[in-house]
């Protein structure tokens, strides 16, 4: 489906992924891309390789499609220290001469330049420059529309404008940008910039999840867990949380752990519950400790941004959880 990054809870972050075959853009923690290398690493317990091999079986890429085998591998990877790939960092890293990209007028280069300014990748972080670059590429790239919408949503580099953010998200979503479908779904869920509508949110999450967006899978799992816009279905919730957890999504690991704790859609299993809580606490709880907050394992909140978070975060500055920009 889709593809280590620690996101500061007091900062806005995003992820990006190119429209390329999954195997070509997915890599194990060792940086290996070939199917035979993935199989070898998976046999030796590499969690990232196991997850990516599951993707191959799920999609029938390089192997015969086998959903049962994919589910088996996803479940195994969900309990291992797998990592969410950060494709925008990969995309920037592929640029041999950033100065040329920053000077280029090509839409794709403008988009990448926007990422460079937004992330402060080798240059001073400049959200205004990022917004200008995304705007210049927006007419040709729905991914740039989505990136610009995120800035309008957060008021980074531009004046906060939810109407404009929704407009851009909708345009990008209608053009097939999976990330925008997910992001727009989150706005419908929260009722920000649009009327609150759980059914529309679930539909958008489903559309993005069907195209491999792990954040949308985690969000969709939450909708099924609570019967929001869809009939409550713990088994489906567990399925989507498992796939997203296998790809390293912290929120999904936590929420899947909750299902194992209470035997919802899965057999009650305190060992698995403890393992999943531990994995999510390692990634998320230590950041909270630095901020002077304690881990609150019983809280399952949908935080501003994409994924449902299993913790209460500081509210002075909304934390935008992992999002995808380019798919």
N, C-alpha and C positions, 0 to 999 in steps of 0.2 A: 504494500500500500504506500505509505509515505515514510518518509523518513520519520558535545555535552555542553549544555550551556546552563549556567546558573543565572537566573534572571533576578536582578535586585528588586525587592518588593517595593522600593520607593522610587522606581524608575519605570519608564515606558519602554517596552521592548517588543520586537516582532521577529518573525522568521519568514524566510522566503525560499521558494523552490522552483526550479526551472521545469518547463514542459518536456522532460526527457524520460525515457523508459526507466522504470523503478530500479532495475538492477544496475543501470549505468550511473545513477546518482546516489545509490545507497552504498554505504561502506561499513565494514565492521570497525571495531575500535582499533584494528591494526591497519586500516586503510585499504583493505583488499576488496576488489570488485568482482572477480570472476566467480562463476557458479561453483566450480570445483574447489576453489579456495574457501568459499563460504561453507560448503559441505564439510570440508576438513576442519575448519575452525569450529563449526557447530558441534562436530563429534568430540572436540576437545573442550567443550563447555563455554565457548565465547557467546555471551548473551546477545550481543548485537548481531552476530552472524546467525544465530538461531532465529531471531526475529526477522531478519532479512530473507532467510531461507523460507520462513513461513509466508512472506510476501510472494515469493516465487511460486509456491504451491497454490496460494490463494488466487493468483492471477494467471497461472499456467505459463510463466515466463522461464524458459529453459528446461522446464520439467512438465510432466503431465499434470494438469490441474487436479488438485486433490484437497477439497475443503476440510475433510476430516483430519488429514495430516497437517494442514495449516493451523487448524484449531488446536491440535495437540502441541504444536511448536509454539504458538502464541501463548498458550497457557504456561508452558515451561519458561518462556522468556519473561513473562509477567512477574515471576518471582526471582528474577535475576537483576543484577545491576546494569541494565541496558540504558542507553542514553538517547535522548531525542536529538536527531541530527539538526544542525543549524545551517540550513542551506544558503542563507544570505551571506554568512561568513565564508562559505565555500565559494560562492559566486564572486565575492570581492577578492578572495585569495587567487582566483584564476586570472585576474587582471594583471598583466605584466607591467604596464605603465599607467599608473593611475592619473598622471598628469594629462595624458592623451584623452582618457575617458572624461575627465572633468572639463576638457575643452571641446569635446565632440558635441555635435548637434543631433546625432542619431538618437532616436527614441529610446532604444535599449540602453545606450550609453548614458543618456540623461537619467534613466531609471536607476542604473547602477551608481551614478554620481550621487543621486538622492540618498541611496543607501549609505554611501561613504560619508556624506555629510551628516546624515541622521545618526549614524553609529560612531562618528568620530574616528573612522578607520584610517589612521595615518594622517589625518587632518584635524583641525579644531572642530569639535562638534558644532554644527550650525543648523538648527531646525528651519530657519528662514530660507537658507540656501537649499535645504532638502526639499522644502515645500515648493520652491521655484522650479527645481529640477523635476519633481514629480508632476507638477502642473504642465511643464513643457512636453512631457511624454504621455500625458493622460489621454489625449485625443487618439493616440494609436495603441496604447497598451492599457487594457482594463486593470492589469496589475498595478499600474501607476495610479489609476483612479482609486483603487483600494488603499494604496499607501497614503495618498493625499487625504482620503476620507478619514483615515486613522488620525492624521494630524489635526484635522478639523474637529474630530470627536474629542481629542484631548486638549486642544488649544495649544499645540506645540508648533511654534514658528508661524502660526496664523491665529487670528482671533477665533475663539471657539464658536462653532456654528453647527449645531446639530442638524439643521435643515439641509445645509450643504453636504454634511457628512452622509446623511441618509440618501440624498440624491446621487452622490458618487458611488456609494455602496450598491445601490440598486442598479445603476448603469453597469458597473463592473460585474455584478452577479448575473444580470441578464446576458452579458457577453460571455458567460461561462467561467468567470473567475471563481474558483472553488472557495478561496479564502474569503472573498466578499460575501458569498452565500452564508458562510459560517458567521462572519461578523455582523451581517444584517440580521441573521437569526438571533444573535445575542441582543440586538436592540429591540426586536419584537418581544423577546422574552422579558426584558427589563422595562419596556415601555418608554424608552428614551428616544426622542425625536420622532416617534411613531406611537400609535395607540398600542397598548400592551395586547399581544395576541399570541398565546402559547401554541395554538395550532399552526400559525404561520411560522413561528420559530422552529417548531419540530419539523415542519416540511423543509425548511431551508437547511437545517442541520442534517436531515436525511439525505438531501441532494448532495451536500458536501461530503458526507460520510461515504456515500456510494462511490465517490471518486477518490476515496482514500485519505481524506483529511482527518488526522487523528484527534485534533481538537474538537471537530464536529462530532466524532464518535464519542468522545467523553461527554460532550454536551447532550448528545442524543441518549446516551446511557442514563444521564440524570433525568431526562424527560420521561423515559420508560420507567425508571425507578419510582418516580413520584406521580405518574399518570398525568403529565402536563402536556396537553395538546394531543396526546395519544392515550390509548388504553394502557393502564399499568401492566407491565410485563417484566418481572424480575429476571427471567431468563435472557431476554433481549438486552436488558440493562447490563447483566453480567457479561454477555458476549461483547458488547461494545466497549465496556470498561476493560475487559481482558486484552483486546487488540490494542487499545490506546495505551494501556499499562505496559504491554510488551514493547511498545515503541518508546517507552521511557517517560510518559506523561505522568507527572507527580499526582495531579488531581485524580486521575483515573485509578492510580494505584491505591490512593486513600479510599476512594469510593468503592472500589472492588473489595478492599479489606473490610469495609463496613458490611457488605453483602455476606462475606464469609463469616463475619462475627455473628450475624443473626440468621444465617441459613436462608437468605432470600435469593431464590433463583439458582443457588448452588448449595451443596451440602455444607452444613455448619462445620467449620474447621478453624479452630482457634490458632493452630500453628501457622496456617496460611494468612489468617487475619493479622497475626503478630508480625509476620515477615513483611507483609505489604505496608502496614503502618510504619514499620521500621525504615523501609526504603523511602517512603514519602517524608518521614520525619528527618532523615539524614539530609535530604535535599532542601526541604522547606523549613523545618523546625529550627535548624541552626541559624538561618537568617533571622528568624523571629527572636532567637536568643540574643543575637547581637543588638536587636532593637529593644530588648528588655521585655519581650512578650513571652508568655508561656504557651506551650502546645496545648490546644484545646481539642482533644480527639473526638468529642461528641458533636462538634459543630460542622455542618455541611452547608456552606453558603455559596450562592452563585455570586461571584465577585465581578466588579466592573471589568469588562474585557471578554475573553473567550471562554476559558474553561471554568467549570465549577470547582471551587477551591474547598478543601476540607479544613480550613482554618479561618479564624477571624484575623484579618489584616488591619494594620493602622488605616484610618480613614482620611487622614489629612491630605493624602495624595493617592488617588486611585491607582491600583496596580493593574496594568493590563497584562494579563497572562499570555502565554505563548500563542502567537497567531501566525498564519501563513500569508505571505503576500503574493507569491508568484507561482501560480499553478493553473 
